[in-house]
Amino acid sequence: MEATLDFLASLPAGLTYLVLGTGAALENIVPPVPADTFVLLGGFLAVRGPAEVTLVFVVTWLANAAGALLVYGAGYRFGPPFFDSRFGRLLLQPEQLARVRRFYRRRGTAAIFFARFLPGLRAVVPAFAGVARLSFASVALPVTVASALWYGGLVWLGSVAGENLDTILEWYATANRLLLVIATAIIAAILLAWLHTRGQASDSGK
């Protein structure tokens, strides 16, 4: 963690924004990217260096939301043809894909909003919103609001950390582990539903 802090502290303001924004955007494509930690540390450094707290928030918020909407756009453009292919049908059979689309059309906005706070799921849910062909507005609204709340909270925590940065980082790690447990439980439920509906689809095809 000290190495990350030293790295960010060594950057001029412009590069700090670029690194934080890139990390926030890439998180939607490469979930292991530690964008949240970078943003928290960015908020901490912004009140002590050349960067501006408000700009750290705006850059990371907009970059994260834009990354999620690019993933949504890729799902919208390439998802349906992919799942019509032979390999795509191995992952989701037509009836399963229809169930996914029905779920998103009924509860997609809420699912997208809450998934933005959960590790791993925040990168996947916008892609399937595209596959389900949700409208841009119905995806952009929950993505931008949830990203604003999440990154706003992280930047604020970092900016008020003062001498208690280690305590806040420990608290954040604990909270993130809890969110990861919730995300894992949801993923497990999705896998069970996938197995169950796959069996139903196979039986109906006989």
WOCOR-V606343 format. One record per backbone hydrogen bond with DSSP energy under -0.5 kcal/mol. NH is the residue of the N-H (numbers start at 1). CO is the residue of the C=O. If there is no record, write none. Layout:
# WOCOR-V606343
nh->NH co->CO
nh->NH co->CO
This chain:
# WOCOR-V606343
nh->5 co->1
nh->6 co->2
nh->7 co->3
nh->8 co->4
nh->9 co->5
nh->10 co->6
nh->11 co->8
nh->16 co->12
nh->17 co->13
nh->18 co->14
nh->19 co->15
nh->20 co->16
nh->21 co->17
nh->22 co->18
nh->23 co->19
nh->24 co->20
nh->25 co->21
nh->26 co->22
nh->27 co->23
nh->28 co->25
nh->29 co->26
nh->30 co->26
nh->33 co->30
nh->35 co->33
nh->38 co->34
nh->39 co->35
nh->40 co->36
nh->41 co->37
nh->42 co->38
nh->43 co->39
nh->44 co->40
nh->45 co->41
nh->46 co->42
nh->47 co->43
nh->48 co->45
nh->49 co->45
nh->56 co->52
nh->57 co->53
nh->58 co->54
nh->59 co->55
nh->60 co->56
nh->61 co->57
nh->62 co->58
nh->63 co->59
nh->64 co->60
nh->65 co->61
nh->66 co->62
nh->67 co->63
nh->68 co->64
nh->69 co->65
nh->70 co->66
nh->71 co->67
nh->72 co->68
nh->73 co->69
nh->74 co->70
nh->75 co->71
nh->76 co->72
nh->77 co->73
nh->78 co->74
nh->79 co->74
nh->79 co->75
nh->80 co->75
nh->82 co->78
nh->83 co->79
nh->84 co->80
nh->85 co->81
nh->85 co->82
nh->88 co->82
nh->89 co->85
nh->90 co->86
nh->90 co->87
nh->91 co->87
nh->92 co->88
nh->97 co->93
nh->98 co->94
nh->99 co->95
nh->100 co->96
nh->101 co->97
nh->102 co->98
nh->103 co->99
nh->104 co->100
nh->105 co->101
nh->106 co->102
nh->107 co->103
nh->108 co->104
nh->111 co->107
nh->112 co->108
nh->113 co->109
nh->114 co->110
nh->115 co->111
nh->116 co->112
nh->116 co->113
nh->117 co->114
nh->118 co->115
nh->119 co->117
nh->121 co->119
nh->122 co->118
nh->123 co->120
nh->124 co->120
nh->125 co->121
nh->128 co->124
nh->129 co->125
nh->130 co->126
nh->131 co->127
nh->132 co->128
nh->133 co->130
nh->134 co->129
nh->139 co->135
nh->139 co->136
nh->140 co->136
nh->141 co->137
nh->143 co->139
nh->144 co->140
nh->145 co->141
nh->146 co->142
nh->147 co->143
nh->148 co->144
nh->149 co->145
nh->150 co->146
nh->151 co->147
nh->152 co->148
nh->153 co->149
nh->154 co->150
nh->155 co->151
nh->156 co->152
nh->157 co->153
nh->158 co->154
nh->159 co->155
nh->160 co->156
nh->161 co->158
nh->164 co->161
nh->168 co->164
nh->169 co->165
nh->170 co->166
nh->171 co->167
nh->172 co->168
nh->173 co->169
nh->174 co->170
nh->175 co->171
nh->176 co->172
nh->177 co->173
nh->178 co->174
nh->179 co->175
nh->180 co->176
nh->181 co->177
nh->182 co->178
nh->183 co->179
nh->184 co->180
nh->185 co->181
nh->186 co->182
nh->187 co->183
nh->188 co->184
nh->189 co->185
nh->190 co->186
nh->191 co->187
nh->192 co->188
nh->193 co->189
nh->194 co->190
nh->195 co->191
nh->196 co->192
nh->197 co->193
nh->198 co->194
nh->199 co->195
nh->200 co->196
nh->201 co->197
nh->202 co->198
nh->203 co->199
nh->204 co->200
nh->205 co->201
nh->206 co->203
